[in-house]
């Protein structure tokens, strides 16, 4: 499985770069619209993910605090906090990937 992913991701990136360079030369207005759309998507992702992660972390802390010694609830609170941080990290990573794609697609 890991070998497939290491092969698929570089091939996909090269394909995107090839298509974006060819499309930029052919259809500049479509690429500028695509660049604008990606910028809006980035803004919405971060704007939605930040409060959602904060609420998740606060909920996890409250579950942990009010578990009253119940180990299962403490584990649940820890898992919630950890999953919120991982999810927010993935959103920030997707934001960086979209910014990189936008720079490739952007009109020069």
N, C-alpha and C positions, 0 to 999 in steps of 0.2 A: 504494500500500500504506500509506504513511504517513498519507494522508488518511483512509483507512478506520479506522485505529487511533485517530486523534484524534477521530473521530466515535463510534466504538464504546465507548471507555472512559468518556466522560462519560455516555452513555446508560445504560451498565451500572451506573455509580455511582448515578445517579438512580433507576434501577429497584430497586436493592438498598435504598436509603434508603426508598423508598415502601413496598416490601414489609415492611421491618423495622418501620416505624412502624405500619403497619396490623396486622401480626401481633402487635406488642407490646400493642396495645389489646385484641386478641381472645383471644390465648393467652399469658398471662403465664408460666405454668409451662414451656411449651415454650421460650420465649425465655430464661428463666433457665437451663434445661438447655443450650441452645445457647451461652449465654455461658460457662458452666462448661466446656463441651467446647472452645470456642475458646481459653480460658485454658490448658487442658491441652495443646492442640496447640502453642501458643506455647512453653510450657516444653520440650516434647520437641524441637521444631525447634532451639532454641538449644542444648539439651543435647547433641544429636547433632552439630550442625554445627560447634561450636567445636573439639572434638577432631579431627574429620575435616579441618578446614582446617589445624589445626596439623600434623597428620601429613603432609598434602600439601605444606605449605611446607617442612617438614624434609626430606622426600624430594627436593623440587626443589633445595634447597640442597646436599644430598649428591650429587645427580646432577651439579650444576654444579661442585662441589668436586673430585669424582673423575673429571672428564671428561678430564683430562690433555691439554688442548689440542684435543680433538676439538670442532670448532665445532657439529656437529649435536647432540651431547649437551648442550652449553652452551645451545643454543637450546631444546632439549627441557626442560631444567631451568627456564629462564626462563619458558617457556610454562606449565609446571606451577605455578610460584609465582603467576604472574599469574592463571591460571584459578581457583586456590584463593581468592585475594583477591576476585575477581569473584563467585564462587559464594557465599562467606561474606557479601559485601555484599548479594547477592540474598536470602539467607535472613534477614538482619537487616531488609531492606526488607519482606519478606513478614511478618515479625514485627510491624513497625509498621503494616502494612495490617490485619492481624488485630486488633491493638489498637484501631485506629480503628473497625473493624466491630463489635467488642465494645462500644465506647462507644455506638454507635448502637443496638445490640440490647439493651443492658443495661436492666434494669428501673429506672424512674425513681421 
